[in-house]
């Protein structure tokens, strides 16, 4: 899996894009997308899109910034 950050894409700000290839990774990422979408909580990143791009599955979320380590000290 890989994660990239991009600006825009019609989401109103930076977007994190997590990409998976291969059956096991795609399955995990699809389940992650479903769980995040269902959470609908201010403390959980917002899903702005998910789906296949060619053979890869992409999960697009609002980019929240730094890592957890940055926030916890």
C-alpha positions as CSV (number, residue, x, y, z in Angstrom):
1,X,0.0,0.0,0.0
2,X,1.1,3.5,-0.6
3,X,-0.2,6.9,0.6
4,X,0.1,10.2,-1.3
5,X,-1.1,13.7,-0.5
6,X,-2.5,16.0,-3.3
7,X,-4.2,19.3,-3.3
8,X,-7.7,20.0,-4.6
9,X,-9.5,17.2,-6.5
10,X,-12.7,19.0,-5.7
11,X,-12.7,18.1,-2.0
12,X,-12.1,21.6,-0.7
13,X,-8.5,21.0,0.4
14,X,-5.7,18.5,0.5
15,X,-6.6,14.9,0.1
16,X,-4.7,11.8,1.2
17,X,-4.9,8.9,-1.3
18,X,-4.2,5.4,-0.1
19,X,-3.7,2.9,-2.9
20,X,-3.7,-0.9,-2.8
21,X,-3.0,-3.5,-5.3
22,X,-3.2,-7.3,-4.9
23,X,-6.3,-9.1,-3.6
24,X,-5.5,-9.1,0.1
25,X,-4.5,-5.4,0.2
26,X,-7.5,-4.4,-1.9
27,X,-9.8,-6.3,0.4
28,X,-8.3,-4.7,3.5
29,X,-8.5,-1.2,2.0
30,X,-12.1,-1.7,0.9
31,X,-13.0,-2.8,4.5
32,X,-11.2,0.3,5.9
33,X,-13.1,2.5,3.5
34,X,-16.4,1.0,4.7
35,X,-15.6,1.4,8.3
36,X,-14.5,5.0,7.9
37,X,-17.6,5.9,5.9
38,X,-19.8,4.3,8.6
39,X,-18.0,6.0,11.5
40,X,-19.2,9.5,10.6
41,X,-17.5,11.0,13.6
42,X,-15.6,14.4,13.9
43,X,-12.6,12.5,15.3
44,X,-12.4,10.2,12.3
45,X,-11.1,11.3,8.8
46,X,-13.7,12.0,6.2
47,X,-13.9,9.7,3.2
48,X,-14.2,11.8,0.0
49,X,-14.1,8.9,-2.4
50,X,-13.1,5.3,-3.0
51,X,-13.0,3.0,-5.9
52,X,-10.9,1.2,-8.5
53,X,-8.5,3.1,-10.8
54,X,-7.4,0.4,-13.2
55,X,-6.3,-2.6,-11.1
56,X,-5.6,-0.5,-8.0
57,X,-8.2,0.4,-5.3
58,X,-7.9,4.0,-4.0
59,X,-9.3,5.4,-0.7
60,X,-9.4,9.2,-0.7
61,X,-9.8,11.0,2.6
62,X,-9.4,14.6,3.7
63,X,-5.8,15.1,4.7
64,X,-5.6,16.0,8.4
65,X,-1.9,16.9,8.5
66,X,0.8,15.6,10.6
67,X,1.2,12.1,12.1
68,X,-0.3,11.0,15.4
69,X,3.1,11.3,17.0
70,X,3.1,15.0,16.2
71,X,-0.1,15.5,18.2
72,X,0.7,13.2,21.1
73,X,4.0,14.8,21.8
